[in-house]
Amino acid sequence: MTTPRLQIDLDKIKHNALTLVERLGAHGIAITGVTKAFPGYPGIADVWLEAGVGGLGDSRVENIEAMRRRGVATRISLIRSPMMSQVERVIAAADISFNTELDVIRKLSSAAGSAGRSHGVVLMVELGDLREGIMPDNLHESVREVLRLPNIQLKGIGTNLACRSGVAPDQNNMGKLSALADSIDAAFGTALEIVSGGNSASIKWALGGGSTGRINDLRLGESLLLGLEPLHRQPIDGLHGDAITLVAEVIEHKVKPTQPWGEIGQTAFGAKPPAVNRGHISQTILAIGCQDVDPDGLRAPVGTRIIGASSDHLVLDCGNRPMAVGAEVTFGLDYSALVRAMTSPFVDKVAMARKDVAERDELEPPRMRRC
């Protein structure tokens, strides 16, 4: 096989989806599978839908269009506020879009009318993480305006937490979202279909044993793909954390000093190298770099350590493990590394059934890291 490559175990990904569909379904919560980490890539969305994921969501209309070209007929939501310049494409490709700006929704209404279509809208509410969202005190006014627009259906409300500021979903903010849904239905005679309680960071709250109230949807990507909850990057019990791995090839292996010599300036990406001197080490260079992956999001095999990276080189202290030129090294990934590798045209993507997956190196456990 070619390198570098992402090895995608569809059986393990399907297991993760089946497990979370069952666990969350017991609490009345459906899953919107977030596809942005694998833009238009065939296979993963298919096994999610086979596992019972209720619909798909993506932050980029280009990815939704790619799935439509492949014949994906399920409900797909644009989960980032639409750009004004793309509303016609949003109407053509997405069934629902998540919105915060009335001017955008008005333009969606006009575009939907021109296309002879109806378009669903979920209004996002700000509950403390300070990314997108209508302030709660202004939500009723926004609902009133949306309900007046032709060709637009108010499908529900949602929120996003833990992404920008790390605010954890809990009974307080999730209870507030439920209460807002109740107040909208009471004030306007609606019956909101979707109350979307956030992303993979909401799993711990949802399965924590308390009331989930009106929350009936979570938008999950990282947990389905990597088996982790994002708040503390901890494995979710019963899920596979190695469903996707990165394989890179050794292009140099030499014993070298750890201390550079000569006048020291900035590195290729602006940082200064750490002043360490651990004598000589067994150093390996792999043919992959910052252009293809987030090196800070990689987990190296046990007994090795990532010590540096440039655009297209990854430098590894391989300890007592000799690595021949041409050998392959397997890494675990966090979400940041996965997204960058999936979108790199230089990283091959290989879907495999479990019987095709070779024995893998033991990897270091996940590290706590904020996206």
C-alpha positions in Angstrom: 0.0 0.0 0.0 1.0 3.6 -0.5 2.2 5.8 2.3 1.3 8.0 4.1 -2.2 6.6 4.5 -5.2 6.6 6.9 -6.3 3.0 7.7 -10.1 3.1 8.3 -11.6 0.1 10.0 -15.3 0.3 9.0 -16.3 -2.5 11.3 -14.9 -0.7 14.4 -16.6 2.6 13.2 -19.9 0.8 12.8 -19.5 -0.8 16.3 -19.0 2.7 17.8 -22.1 4.0 16.0 -24.3 1.0 17.0 -23.2 1.3 20.6 -23.9 5.1 20.9 -27.2 4.8 18.9 -28.4 2.2 21.5 -27.1 4.0 24.6 -28.4 7.4 23.6 -31.6 6.0 22.1 -32.5 4.7 25.6 -32.6 8.4 26.7 -34.7 9.5 23.7 -31.7 11.0 21.9 -31.0 10.5 18.2 -27.6 11.0 16.5 -26.7 13.4 13.7 -23.4 12.0 12.3 -21.0 14.8 11.6 -19.1 14.1 8.4 -16.8 17.1 8.2 -13.7 15.0 9.3 -14.0 12.9 6.1 -15.2 15.3 3.4 -17.3 13.3 1.0 -15.3 10.1 1.6 -17.4 7.0 0.8 -18.0 4.3 3.3 -18.1 5.9 6.7 -21.4 7.7 6.3 -22.9 4.5 4.9 -22.0 2.4 7.9 -23.3 5.1 10.2 -26.6 5.0 8.5 -26.7 1.2 8.6 -26.0 1.5 12.4 -29.1 3.7 12.9 -27.6 7.2 12.9 -30.7 9.4 12.1 -29.1 11.8 9.7 -25.9 13.5 8.7 -24.5 16.9 9.3 -21.5 18.9 7.9 -20.1 22.4 8.2 -19.3 22.8 4.5 -21.8 22.7 1.7 -19.1 21.3 -0.6 -19.0 18.1 1.4 -22.8 17.9 1.4 -22.8 18.3 -2.4 -20.2 15.5 -2.7 -22.4 13.2 -0.7 -25.5 14.0 -2.8 -23.5 13.2 -5.9 -22.8 9.8 -4.4 -26.5 9.3 -4.0 -26.8 9.8 -0.2 -30.5 10.4 0.2 -30.8 10.7 4.0 -31.5 14.0 5.8 -28.4 16.2 5.7 -28.0 19.4 7.7 -25.5 22.2 7.2 -24.4 22.7 10.9 -22.5 25.9 10.3 -24.4 29.1 9.7 -24.7 29.5 5.9 -22.6 32.0 4.0 -24.7 34.6 2.1 -22.7 33.7 -1.0 -23.8 30.1 -0.8 -27.5 30.1 0.0 -28.6 28.8 -3.4 -26.2 25.8 -3.0 -27.4 25.3 0.6 -31.0 25.1 -0.6 -30.1 22.7 -3.4 -28.1 20.3 -1.2 -29.1 20.5 2.4 -32.5 19.7 4.0 -31.8 21.8 7.1 -29.4 24.5 8.0 -28.4 25.8 11.5 -28.7 29.6 11.6 -28.2 32.6 13.8 -28.7 35.6 11.4 -32.2 36.7 10.2 -30.7 38.3 7.1 -29.3 34.9 6.0 -32.6 33.1 6.8 -34.5 35.7 4.7 -32.2 35.0 1.8 -32.7 31.3 2.3 -36.4 31.9 2.1 -36.1 33.7 -1.2 -33.8 31.1 -2.7 -36.1 28.3 -1.5 -39.0 30.0 -3.2 -37.1 30.4 -6.5 -36.1 26.7 -6.3 -39.7 25.6 -5.5 -38.5 24.0 -2.3 -39.1 24.2 1.5 -36.0 24.5 3.8 -35.7 23.6 7.4 -34.1 25.9 9.9 -32.6 25.2 13.4 -31.9 28.3 15.4 -28.7 28.1 17.4 -28.7 29.6 20.9 -25.7 31.0 22.8 -25.4 29.3 26.2 -22.0 30.4 27.3 -19.3 29.0 25.0 -19.2 32.2 23.0 -19.1 30.7 19.5 -22.3 31.0 17.4 -25.7 31.5 18.8 -28.6 33.9 19.4 -28.7 35.4 22.9 -31.5 33.7 24.8 -33.3 36.9 25.5 -33.6 37.5 21.8 -34.7 34.0 20.8 -38.4 34.7 20.8 -38.1 37.7 18.5 -36.0 35.6 16.1 -38.6 32.8 16.2 -41.4 35.2 15.4 -39.6 36.5 12.4 -38.7 33.0 11.1 -42.3 31.8 11.4 -43.4 34.7 9.1 -41.1 33.7 6.2 -42.4 31.6 3.3 -40.6 28.4 2.2 -39.0 28.1 5.6 -39.9 25.6 8.3 -38.7 26.1 11.9 -37.4 22.7 12.8 -36.0 23.4 16.2 -33.3 25.0 18.3 -29.8 23.9 19.3 -26.7 25.0 21.0 -22.9 24.4 20.8 -20.7 24.0 23.8 -17.1 23.0 24.5 -15.6 24.0 21.2 -14.4 27.6 21.6 -14.2 28.1 25.3 -14.5 24.6 26.7 -17.8 25.2 28.5 -19.1 21.7 29.6 -22.7 20.6 28.9 -24.5 20.1 32.3 -27.9 20.1 33.8 -28.0 23.9 34.0 -27.3 24.8 30.4 -29.1 21.7 28.9 -32.0 22.5 31.2 -32.0 26.0 29.9 -32.2 24.7 26.3 -35.1 22.5 27.2 -36.9 25.3 28.9 -36.4 27.5 25.8 -37.9 24.8 23.6 -40.9 24.6 26.0 -41.4 28.4 26.0 -41.3 28.6 22.2 -43.9 25.9 21.8 -46.1 27.6 24.4 -45.7 31.1 23.0 -46.1 30.2 19.3 -48.1 27.0 19.2 -45.2 25.1 17.6 -44.0 21.6 18.3 -40.3 21.8 17.8 -39.0 18.6 16.1 -35.3 19.0 17.0 -33.7 20.2 20.2 -30.0 19.6 19.5 -27.9 19.5 22.6 -24.4 19.9 21.1 -21.6 17.6 20.1 -19.6 14.7 21.4 -18.8 16.7 24.5 -22.5 16.2 25.6 -22.3 12.4 25.8 -21.1 12.3 29.4 -24.0 14.6 30.4 -26.6 12.6 28.3 -25.6 9.3 29.8 -25.0 10.6 33.3 -28.3 9.4 34.7 -30.1 12.8 35.0 -33.0 14.1 33.0 -32.3 14.9 29.4 -35.5 17.0 29.1 -36.3 18.1 25.6 -32.9 17.2 24.2 -33.5 14.7 21.4 -30.4 15.1 19.1 -26.7 15.2 19.4 -24.3 16.0 16.6 -21.5 13.5 16.9 -18.2 13.1 15.0 -15.2 12.6 17.3 -16.9 10.0 19.5 -18.1 7.9 16.6 -14.8 8.0 14.8 -12.2 8.0 17.6 -14.2 6.6 20.6 -13.4 9.7 22.7 -15.3 12.4 24.6 -13.7 15.8 23.8 -13.9 17.5 27.2 -11.0 15.5 28.6 -10.1 13.4 25.6 -11.0 10.3 27.6 -12.0 7.0 26.0 -15.7 6.1 26.0 -16.2 2.7 27.6 -17.0 0.1 25.1 -15.9 2.1 22.0 -12.9 1.5 19.7 -10.2 4.2 19.9 -8.2 2.8 17.1 -10.7 2.7 14.3 -8.6 5.1 12.3 -4.8 5.1 12.3 -2.2 6.9 10.3 0.7 5.0 8.7 3.9 6.8 7.6 7.1 5.6 6.0 10.6 5.9 7.3 12.9 7.8 5.0 15.9 8.2 7.3 17.3 6.5 10.4 20.5 7.7 12.0 22.1 8.2 15.3 22.3 12.0 15.9 22.8 14.5 18.7 19.8 16.1 20.4 21.5 19.5 20.5 21.6 21.5 17.3 24.8 23.6 16.6 25.4 26.9 14.9 23.5 30.2 15.3 19.9 29.4 16.2 17.0 31.3 14.8 13.3 30.4 14.3 12.2 27.1 12.9 10.2 26.7 9.7 7.0 27.5 11.5 8.3 30.3 13.7 9.0 28.6 17.0 12.4 28.3 18.6 13.6 24.7 19.2 13.8 23.7 22.8 17.2 23.8 24.4 17.7 20.2 25.3 20.8 18.0 25.3 20.2 14.3 25.9 23.3 13.2 24.1 22.9 11.1 21.0 19.7 9.3 20.1 18.4 7.0 17.5 16.5 9.4 15.2 14.0 8.5 12.6 12.5 10.7 9.9 9.1 9.9 8.4 7.7 11.2 5.1 4.8 13.2 6.5 4.6 16.7 8.1 2.6 19.7 9.2 1.2 20.1 5.7 -0.6 16.7 6.1 -1.3 16.3 9.8 -1.2 18.1 13.1 1.9 16.5 14.7 0.7 17.5 18.2 -2.4 15.3 17.6 -0.5 12.1 16.9 0.2 9.2 19.3 3.4 7.5 18.6 4.0 3.7 19.2 5.0 2.8 22.7 8.7 3.3 23.2 9.0 6.1 20.7 8.5 9.9 20.9 7.8 12.6 18.4 10.5 15.3 18.8 9.9 17.6 15.9 8.2 18.3 12.6 8.4 20.6 9.5 6.2 20.9 6.5 6.9 17.4 5.2 9.1 15.7 7.8 8.2 14.1 11.1 11.1 13.4 13.5 10.9 10.5 15.9 13.1 9.4 18.8 12.7 5.7 18.4 14.5 4.8 21.6 15.7 1.2 21.4 13.6 0.3 18.4 15.6 0.1 15.2 13.7 1.3 12.2 14.8 0.5 8.7 14.4 2.8 5.8 11.1 1.9 4.1 9.5 0.6 7.3 6.0 1.7 8.2 5.1 3.3 11.5 1.5 3.4 12.8 0.2 6.4 14.8 -3.1 7.1 16.7 -4.8 10.4 16.0 -6.9 12.9 17.8 -9.6 14.9 16.0 -7.3 17.7 14.9 -4.8 15.4 13.4 -7.6 13.3 11.8 -9.2 16.3 10.1 -6.0 17.6 8.7 -4.9 14.2 7.4 -8.3 13.5 5.9 -8.3 16.7 4.0 -4.7 16.3 2.7 -4.5 15.2 -0.9 -1.1 13.6 -0.1 -2.5 11.1 2.5 -4.2 8.1 1.0 -7.4 6.8 2.6 -7.9 3.1 2.8 -11.1 1.5 4.1 -10.7 -2.0 5.4 -12.9 -4.7 6.9 -11.6 -6.1 10.2 -10.2 -9.2 8.6 -8.0 -7.0 6.4 -6.5 -5.0 9.3 -2.9 -5.9 10.1 -1.6 -6.3 13.6 -0.9 -2.8 14.9 1.7 -1.3 17.1 0.7 -0.6 20.7 0.1 3.2 20.9 0.5 5.6 23.7 -2.8 6.5 25.4 -4.7 9.6 24.3 -3.5 12.9 25.8 -5.7 15.7 27.1 -5.9 18.3 24.4 -8.3 21.1 23.5 -9.4 21.4 19.9 
